[in-house]
Amino acid sequence: MVDIRNNDTDVAYELIMDAIVTQKLTPSQKVSENILSDMFGISRTVSRNLIERLIAQHFLVSLSPRVTQVAPLTLLEIKQNFALRKILLPEMTALSAAKADFKELTRLNKKIQNMLPIKDDRSALKLLKTNKQLNMVICANVGYPLMLDWARQLEDTAMRIYWLYVKSNKSFPYSRTQHSTIFEIMKADDSSKVNKMVHSFLSQTEERILNAIFSYEQFYTQDLIV
């Protein structure tokens, strides 16, 4: 059991999200205040508040007043996540391009590549969280807090998806060069080119993940667990 002193809600939230991403809390697994309290060493009050928060963010689903489960992870959820990111992220990247912190983006991109090949679950999770950090830095100067909240939620779901890939392939679905190319186009601050490049990047990533992991239509309704 993890001992979280003073019931630090942010720390507890991150640990629960890590467990969902890495499938220590598996898709469709039942959760409750007691289960989370025992698993993460938090009070039932904090546990209850986090369950409500995670339901609102669609990482948990409430089936009845007594039954809450980890949100399913099916092919439909994956295709939906990519569809939403292809709508939102190209525009956010274009809006943020002129004020992007390219020094930090380059540092994070290099850090990701230095983590490869992936050796274990701990390093895989660290890589995914660094990639999320990079993507949020790209969008940081968009100027719209609500868009950033949506992007953050989509990136958390993307970590669940990428977990399947990195566990199956011991690699990442795109390269340092691909991100570097996006950075160079962002520097030119051409909105149409940025939009087109980010959309293409996401489409290629989606195709690579689906081709690598899925073979059967049954995944539209069955959880993907590794």
C-alpha positions as MATLAB code, in Angstrom:
seq = 'MVDIRNNDTDVAYELIMDAIVTQKLTPSQKVSENILSDMFGISRTVSRNLIERLIAQHFLVSLSPRVTQVAPLTLLEIKQNFALRKILLPEMTALSAAKADFKELTRLNKKIQNMLPIKDDRSALKLLKTNKQLNMVICANVGYPLMLDWARQLEDTAMRIYWLYVKSNKSFPYSRTQHSTIFEIMKADDSSKVNKMVHSFLSQTEERILNAIFSYEQFYTQDLIV';
ca = [
       0.000    0.000    0.000;
       1.257    3.510   -0.836;
       1.369    5.844    2.163;
       0.324    9.337    1.083;
       0.905   11.664    3.981;
      -1.670   14.380    4.693;
      -3.924   12.829    2.053;
      -2.324   14.907   -0.718;
      -5.103   14.894   -3.306;
      -2.882   15.797   -6.272;
      -0.403   13.041   -5.446;
      -3.235   10.548   -4.985;
      -4.812   11.596   -8.275;
      -1.542   11.086  -10.145;
      -0.999    7.649   -8.585;
      -4.508    6.525   -9.514;
      -4.084    7.812  -13.068;
      -0.738    5.997  -13.297;
      -2.493    2.810  -12.184;
      -5.169    3.271  -14.846;
      -2.574    3.926  -17.570;
      -0.424    0.934  -16.621;
      -3.476   -1.283  -16.081;
      -2.762   -1.976  -12.440;
      -6.373   -0.847  -12.394;
      -7.514   -2.734  -15.475;
     -10.197   -1.546  -17.911;
     -13.672   -2.318  -16.532;
     -12.293   -3.293  -13.112;
     -14.634   -2.420  -10.262;
     -13.401    0.329   -7.940;
     -14.767    1.763   -4.720;
     -13.792    4.120   -1.926;
     -12.464    1.179    0.079;
     -10.479   -0.283   -2.816;
      -8.743    3.013   -3.594;
      -8.203    3.771    0.094;
      -6.520    0.405    0.661;
      -4.538    0.493   -2.582;
      -3.169    4.036   -2.275;
      -3.240    4.725    1.465;
      -5.710    7.605    1.287;
      -8.788    8.468    3.312;
     -12.239    7.476    2.131;
     -13.100   11.155    1.793;
     -10.207   11.772   -0.625;
     -11.038    8.517   -2.375;
     -14.676    9.547   -2.818;
     -13.708   12.984   -4.154;
     -11.264   11.474   -6.647;
     -13.823    8.952   -7.851;
     -16.209   11.822   -8.607;
     -13.437   13.724  -10.390;
     -12.382   10.722  -12.464;
     -15.988    9.971  -13.417;
     -16.363   13.569  -14.641;
     -13.219   13.113  -16.734;
     -14.437    9.743  -18.095;
     -11.584    7.682  -16.634;
     -14.095    5.952  -14.367;
     -17.710    5.144  -15.226;
     -20.609    4.878  -12.810;
     -22.918    2.003  -13.744;
     -25.168    2.404  -10.696;
     -25.030    4.060   -7.262;
     -23.102    1.012   -6.021;
     -20.998    0.075   -9.046;
     -18.128    2.137  -10.483;
     -15.601    0.762  -12.941;
     -12.451    1.838  -14.701;
     -13.469    3.195  -18.105;
     -13.263    0.559  -20.853;
     -10.493    0.659  -23.428;
     -11.756   -0.620  -26.765;
     -10.986    0.109  -30.385;
     -13.921    2.512  -30.421;
     -12.436    4.556  -27.541;
      -9.073    4.652  -29.288;
     -10.511    5.826  -32.608;
     -12.598    8.425  -30.775;
      -9.539    9.780  -28.944;
      -7.590   10.184  -32.173;
     -10.585   11.777  -33.894;
     -10.895   14.401  -31.145;
      -7.172   15.090  -31.011;
      -7.065   15.543  -34.797;
      -9.734   18.225  -34.403;
      -8.257   20.023  -31.396;
      -4.463   19.691  -31.394;
      -3.620   21.004  -34.897;
      -5.480   24.246  -34.137;
      -3.947   24.560  -30.657;
      -0.465   23.994  -32.040;
      -1.000   26.628  -34.721;
      -2.264   29.144  -32.146;
       0.663   28.461  -29.812;
       3.443   28.293  -32.413;
       4.609   31.913  -32.255;
       5.229   31.762  -28.480;
       6.420   28.165  -28.152;
       9.364   27.374  -25.879;
      11.500   25.569  -28.457;
      14.427   25.107  -26.077;
      12.205   23.162  -23.678;
      10.553   21.230  -26.509;
      13.946   20.172  -27.869;
      15.078   19.121  -24.373;
      11.982   16.976  -23.819;
      12.205   15.458  -27.303;
      15.824   14.446  -26.658;
      14.886   13.099  -23.226;
      12.228   10.839  -24.768;
      14.654    9.381  -27.283;
      17.249    8.777  -24.551;
      14.680    6.618  -22.740;
      14.557    4.153  -25.630;
      14.554    1.221  -25.858;
      12.003    0.706  -23.098;
      13.265   -1.701  -20.451;
      10.439   -2.035  -17.929;
       7.047   -0.692  -16.843;
       8.571    2.100  -14.808;
      10.576    3.455  -17.739;
       7.583    3.035  -20.061;
       5.384    5.142  -17.788;
       8.106    7.769  -17.403;
       8.401    8.016  -21.190;
       4.647    8.427  -21.637;
       4.474   11.147  -18.993;
       7.383   12.992  -20.593;
       5.638   12.794  -23.968;
       2.476   14.223  -22.403;
       4.567   17.022  -20.895;
       6.031   17.796  -24.324;
       2.606   17.945  -25.940;
       1.274   20.233  -23.218;
       4.278   22.557  -23.669;
       3.427   22.720  -27.384;
      -0.093   23.880  -26.479;
       0.834   25.977  -23.429;
       0.428   29.392  -25.064;
      -2.876   28.768  -26.806;
      -4.581   31.346  -24.587;
      -7.730   29.322  -23.893;
      -7.811   27.520  -20.497;
     -10.747   25.302  -21.471;
      -8.918   24.071  -24.570;
      -5.931   23.217  -22.370;
      -8.179   21.227  -20.021;
      -9.586   19.259  -22.963;
      -6.093   18.668  -24.355;
      -4.852   17.445  -20.967;
      -7.727   14.972  -20.688;
      -7.151   13.699  -24.223;
      -3.426   13.309  -23.496;
      -4.188   11.253  -20.378;
      -6.362    8.954  -22.469;
      -3.645    8.840  -25.123;
      -1.246    7.528  -22.472;
      -3.604    4.567  -21.943;
      -3.519    3.926  -25.689;
       0.245    4.314  -26.080;
       0.756    1.971  -23.127;
      -0.582   -0.838  -25.295;
       1.946   -0.006  -27.994;
       5.028    0.417  -25.825;
       4.257   -2.779  -23.909;
       3.790   -4.727  -27.119;
       6.661   -3.236  -29.131;
       9.141   -1.915  -26.544;
       9.318    1.262  -28.603;
       7.435    4.498  -29.224;
       5.041    5.020  -32.155;
       6.955    8.011  -33.533;
      10.506    9.305  -33.659;
      12.504   12.309  -32.514;
      12.805   13.380  -36.148;
       9.028   13.640  -36.545;
       8.725   15.973  -33.581;
      11.728   18.007  -34.740;
      10.049   18.506  -38.117;
       6.927   19.840  -36.402;
       9.069   22.230  -34.324;
      10.689   23.647  -37.467;
       7.311   24.247  -39.100;
       6.053   25.886  -35.886;
       9.011   28.291  -35.983;
       7.893   29.492  -39.408;
       4.511   30.320  -37.819;
       2.496   29.286  -40.873;
      -0.858   28.227  -39.407;
      -2.036   26.225  -42.403;
       1.221   24.236  -42.609;
       1.242   23.629  -38.853;
      -2.356   22.421  -38.975;
      -1.675   20.097  -41.868;
       1.528   18.684  -40.365;
       0.073   17.949  -36.899;
      -3.031   16.342  -38.415;
      -0.841   14.157  -40.634;
       1.385   13.267  -37.680;
      -1.599   12.129  -35.604;
      -3.081   10.184  -38.515;
       0.198    8.327  -39.075;
       0.487    7.574  -35.358;
      -3.074    6.264  -35.235;
      -2.469    4.000  -38.236;
       0.796    2.707  -36.782;
      -0.804    1.860  -33.442;
      -3.857    0.193  -34.948;
      -1.787   -1.833  -37.400;
       0.579   -2.959  -34.658;
      -1.974   -3.963  -32.062;
      -5.354   -4.832  -33.525;
      -6.421   -7.598  -35.835;
     -10.009   -8.435  -34.948;
     -13.291   -6.559  -34.939;
     -14.008   -7.957  -31.468;
     -11.942   -5.108  -30.048;
     -14.820   -2.744  -30.721;
     -16.496   -4.230  -27.657;
     -13.741   -5.957  -25.671;
     -11.226   -4.307  -23.368;
      -7.634   -4.206  -24.534;
      -5.451   -5.519  -21.743;
      -1.723   -6.283  -21.891;
];
